[in-house]
Amino acid sequence: MRIIAGDFRSRTLLAPRGEATRPTSDRLRETLFNVLAPRISSARFLDLYSGSGAIGIEALSRGASLAVFVEQSRPALAALRHNLETLKIIQGFRIHSIGVSTFLRRGYTGPAPQFDIVFLDPPWDAADEYASTLDLLGGAASGLLAEGAVVIAEHRRKHALAPRYGSLHRTRLLEQGDAALSSYALDLSVR
């Protein structure tokens, strides 16, 4: 795994051992950030189920002002901390070592309380995590989203996500190999 572009371009990242964490492929990460390119500079980025942190670190590399990582797996947290340390990233991030639903229910109280971009990539076998997380982001936790925010879920291509979760509605679906990226935005008339 490597950083694709920006300040840390071509630097390698450590991924946790085992099957519990499935890193986003370089190709899909490149597609994701091509889509996000117009909005990444100075963005506040929330990386849910962050694993090794590859997505949030890529966001920082490309100019995001803040990356908040939410991950509860100890091996993944160790890899994330190692990657940040190796790249000498000492500011512009926060790590929350709790479950995503707990984080979303508590809310974020750090600087920049609203996020411009939210990325979520739960374990593919935990299909219920998609619905519960997107329901929270489209409902009780929608206050975490800045005006014009985008929420992007990486999922199995064969596992279709709903077109709507509360006040979130799908705006785009990109499919690549086994994976897909579903993009959502807030429908303010439903909020």
C-alpha positions in Angstrom: 0.0 0.0 0.0 1.3 3.5 -0.9 0.2 7.1 -0.9 -0.9 8.0 -4.4 -0.5 11.8 -4.5 0.3 14.9 -2.6 2.9 15.6 0.1 3.5 12.0 0.9 3.3 10.6 -2.6 4.8 7.1 -3.1 5.4 6.6 0.6 4.4 3.1 1.7 2.0 2.3 4.5 1.8 -0.6 6.9 -1.4 -2.6 6.9 -2.5 -4.8 9.8 -1.9 -8.5 9.4 -4.8 -10.9 8.9 -8.1 -10.7 7.2 -10.0 -8.4 9.6 -8.9 -5.3 7.8 -9.3 -5.0 4.0 -7.3 -2.0 2.7 -8.8 0.0 -0.1 -7.0 -0.8 -3.3 -4.7 1.8 -4.8 -6.8 1.9 -7.9 -10.1 2.5 -6.0 -8.4 5.1 -3.8 -7.2 6.9 -6.9 -10.8 6.9 -8.2 -12.1 8.1 -4.9 -9.7 11.0 -4.7 -10.2 12.0 -8.4 -13.9 12.5 -7.4 -13.0 14.4 -4.3 -10.2 16.5 -5.9 -12.3 19.7 -6.1 -13.2 19.6 -2.5 -10.2 18.1 -0.7 -8.1 21.3 -0.1 -8.6 22.4 3.5 -11.4 19.9 4.0 -12.3 18.4 7.4 -12.2 14.7 6.7 -13.8 12.0 8.9 -12.4 8.5 8.2 -14.8 5.9 9.8 -13.6 2.3 10.2 -10.2 3.7 9.3 -8.1 0.6 9.5 -4.5 1.5 8.7 -5.6 5.1 8.0 -4.7 5.0 4.3 -7.8 7.0 3.2 -7.4 9.7 5.9 -3.7 9.9 5.4 -4.2 10.3 1.6 -6.6 13.1 2.4 -4.0 14.9 4.5 -1.4 14.3 1.8 -3.7 16.0 -0.7 -4.3 19.1 1.5 -7.1 18.3 4.0 -6.9 20.5 7.1 -8.0 17.8 9.5 -8.4 14.0 9.4 -10.3 12.3 12.2 -9.8 8.6 12.4 -12.3 6.3 14.1 -11.2 2.7 14.6 -11.5 0.2 17.5 -9.3 -2.7 16.3 -6.0 -2.8 18.2 -3.9 -4.2 15.3 -5.4 -1.5 13.0 -4.8 1.2 15.5 -1.2 0.1 15.8 -0.8 0.3 12.0 -2.5 3.7 11.9 -0.2 5.1 14.6 2.8 3.6 12.9 1.9 5.1 9.6 1.4 8.6 11.1 4.7 8.4 13.0 6.6 7.1 10.0 5.3 9.9 7.8 6.1 12.4 10.7 2.5 13.7 10.7 2.3 15.3 14.1 -0.7 17.6 13.7 -4.0 17.9 11.7 -5.4 14.6 12.9 -7.2 13.0 15.8 -7.6 9.3 16.6 -10.7 8.0 18.4 -10.2 4.4 19.4 -13.9 3.5 19.9 -16.7 2.0 17.8 -18.2 4.1 15.0 -21.7 4.0 16.4 -20.5 5.1 19.8 -18.5 8.0 18.2 -21.5 9.1 16.1 -23.9 8.9 19.0 -21.5 11.0 21.3 -20.7 13.5 18.6 -17.4 15.1 17.9 -16.3 17.9 20.2 -12.9 18.7 18.9 -12.0 21.7 16.7 -13.9 21.9 13.4 -17.0 20.1 14.7 -18.5 19.6 11.2 -17.0 17.5 8.5 -16.9 18.3 4.8 -16.1 14.7 3.7 -17.0 11.5 5.5 -15.7 8.1 4.3 -16.8 4.8 5.7 -15.6 1.3 4.9 -16.8 -1.2 7.4 -15.8 -4.8 7.1 -17.7 -6.1 4.1 -19.1 -9.0 6.1 -20.7 -6.6 8.5 -23.5 -5.5 6.2 -25.6 -4.2 9.2 -22.8 -1.6 9.9 -23.6 0.2 6.6 -27.2 0.7 7.4 -26.7 1.7 11.0 -23.9 4.1 10.2 -25.6 5.7 7.3 -28.9 5.9 9.3 -27.0 7.8 12.1 -25.3 10.2 9.6 -28.7 10.8 7.9 -30.4 11.3 11.3 -29.2 11.8 14.8 -25.6 12.5 13.8 -26.3 14.7 10.8 -25.1 17.7 12.8 -21.6 16.4 12.2 -22.0 17.2 8.5 -21.0 20.6 7.2 -23.2 22.3 4.6 -22.6 20.6 1.3 -20.8 17.6 2.9 -20.4 14.4 1.0 -20.6 10.9 2.6 -18.9 8.1 0.7 -19.3 4.4 1.5 -17.1 1.8 0.0 -18.9 -1.5 -0.3 -19.1 -4.8 -2.2 -20.4 -4.2 -5.7 -22.9 -7.0 -5.1 -24.2 -5.5 -1.9 -26.4 -2.6 -3.0 -26.9 0.2 -0.5 -30.2 1.9 -0.2 -30.8 5.1 -2.2 -31.8 7.0 1.0 -30.9 6.8 4.7 -32.9 9.5 6.7 -31.9 12.8 5.2 -29.0 11.3 3.2 -29.8 10.6 -0.5 -27.4 8.9 -2.9 -26.0 11.2 -5.5 -23.6 8.9 -7.3 -22.6 5.2 -7.6 -19.2 4.2 -9.0 -18.4 0.6 -9.5 -14.9 -0.8 -10.0 -14.1 -4.6 -9.9 -15.6 -6.1 -6.8 -16.0 -2.8 -5.1 -18.3 0.2 -5.3 -18.4 3.7 -4.0 -21.8 5.2 -3.0 -21.9 9.0 -2.5 -24.5 10.6 -0.4 -25.5 14.2 0.4 -27.9 15.7 2.8 -31.4 16.6 1.6 -32.0 19.6 3.7 -35.8 19.5 3.1 -35.8 16.2 5.1 -33.5 17.3 8.0 
